[in-house]
Amino acid sequence: MAVDRFLGGMGEIDESLAPVEPPGAWMGREEDFPRRHRTMTPCAEKESRLLSFQRVLGTLDEQAAVEESRRCLQCDLRLKITPVKFRGEY
């Protein structure tokens, strides 16, 4: 919406570009999660950067992108969790 306003629009975006998927019901600890390493983005060698205007950072292939997405902590799930009530709130 901010980009639309910046470009002179009203900031009203009604079009849905991707289906909204509800988060999975399972939320818990995955045993290998702490050992998952970040997927490194391919980078051009410094010698070639000095001699051309080629792109410095590359893109991940499909398999690398899937592996990187498995590191997601699903921070959006905290919005679905019922807040804990304290003694004075009942």
C-alpha positions in Angstrom: 0.0 0.0 0.0 2.9 2.4 0.8 4.4 1.8 -2.7 1.0 2.5 -4.3 0.7 5.8 -2.4 4.3 6.7 -3.3 3.5 6.1 -7.0 0.4 8.4 -6.7 -2.3 5.9 -5.9 -4.7 5.8 -3.0 -3.0 2.9 -1.3 -6.1 0.7 -1.8 -5.0 -2.7 -2.9 -8.0 -5.1 -3.3 -6.4 -7.7 -5.5 -5.2 -10.9 -3.8 -2.0 -12.0 -5.5 -1.5 -15.2 -3.5 -3.9 -17.3 -1.5 -3.7 -16.8 2.3 -2.9 -20.1 3.9 -3.6 -20.6 7.6 -0.6 -21.7 9.6 -0.3 -25.4 10.4 -1.8 -26.6 13.6 1.3 -28.3 14.8 3.6 -26.1 16.8 6.4 -27.6 18.7 10.1 -28.4 18.9 11.9 -29.9 16.0 14.9 -31.8 17.1 17.4 -30.6 14.4 16.3 -27.0 14.4 19.3 -25.5 16.2 21.7 -27.3 13.8 20.2 -25.9 10.7 22.6 -23.5 9.0 21.7 -20.5 6.9 21.9 -21.2 3.2 24.6 -19.0 1.7 23.6 -16.8 -1.3 26.0 -17.3 -4.3 28.3 -14.3 -4.6 30.5 -13.2 -7.5 34.3 -13.4 -7.0 35.9 -10.1 -6.1 38.2 -10.1 -9.1 35.2 -10.3 -11.5 33.4 -7.5 -9.6 36.3 -5.1 -10.2 36.2 -5.8 -14.0 32.5 -5.7 -14.7 29.1 -4.5 -13.7 27.7 -8.0 -13.2 25.4 -8.7 -10.3 27.3 -9.3 -7.0 24.7 -11.5 -5.2 23.1 -14.4 -7.0 19.8 -16.1 -6.3 19.1 -19.4 -4.5 18.0 -22.4 -6.6 14.7 -24.1 -5.6 16.3 -26.7 -3.3 18.3 -24.1 -1.4 15.2 -21.9 -1.1 13.3 -24.8 0.4 16.1 -25.6 2.8 16.2 -21.9 3.9 12.5 -21.8 4.4 12.7 -24.7 6.8 14.5 -22.4 9.2 11.4 -20.3 9.6 10.4 -19.8 13.2 6.7 -19.1 12.2 6.6 -15.9 14.2 3.0 -15.3 12.9 1.8 -18.2 15.1 2.1 -16.0 18.2 -1.0 -14.1 17.0 -3.1 -17.3 17.0 -2.1 -18.4 20.6 -4.6 -17.6 23.3 -2.9 -15.2 25.8 -2.4 -16.5 29.3 -4.7 -15.1 31.9 -3.3 -14.1 35.2 -5.1 -14.5 38.5 -6.7 -11.0 38.6 -8.0 -11.3 35.0 -10.5 -14.1 35.6 
